[in-house]
């Protein structure tokens, strides 16, 4: 029996972190600890995965397998919350809505998830967004530099977009299939960032610069003057079907995608 399974067996209230296409769960875990959110759970687990070449549905299936191996399954009698960022929300929704995960998960909390797709799903859009996010990472989120920089290099060398980015195209079969899923019948909380509302007391220059970037002609072309977090529009993030047994809770947050 693995050490993780032993810890799961001893826990009743479990939090699982799932990262997006940029970064990994290390920064998420640090944030959860810094805010004291970890104290609300008996156990915090992290799910890291290959996020460029592996189809999202396959990653979701692997998530189900790994949770089951750790002792989190339909008859475990435990409370399970998924806290997810960006594409991690698409992975988690597929698991919940298409792989029976609604019988395992009690609450899904999505931050910046492109529920109706993102300009990330088109190569020109991905390049433009990554140029901005890589620049931001240099000064404000260095944990993302190795990944976003490498990803930008990959896209600049290729005429093709990566498989997972392609699935985030608003017109992709993946997005259409996901949003045609049946009501999973569990709690969803959706947090949508808006750079125009972003305020950072310790660095007003950065906040103002970021708001201007979000309102620039480049992002106007990507988002059509709609509110966005620089990677995903607010409309897309909030774009989960409302007519459910448990109405999703939606909240706007003054922040950027990272």
Secondary structure by P-SEA (a helix, b strand, c coil): ccaaaaaaaaccbbbbbbbcccccaaaaaaaaaaacccccccbbbbbbcccccccaaaaaaaaaaaaaaacccccccbbbbbbbccaaaaaaaaaaccccccccccbbbbccccccccccccaaaaaaaaaaaaaaaacccccaaaaaaaaaaaaaacccccaaaaaaccccaaaaaaaacccccbbbbbbbbbcccccccccaaaaaaaaaaaacaaaaaacccccccccccccccccccccccccbbbbbbccccc
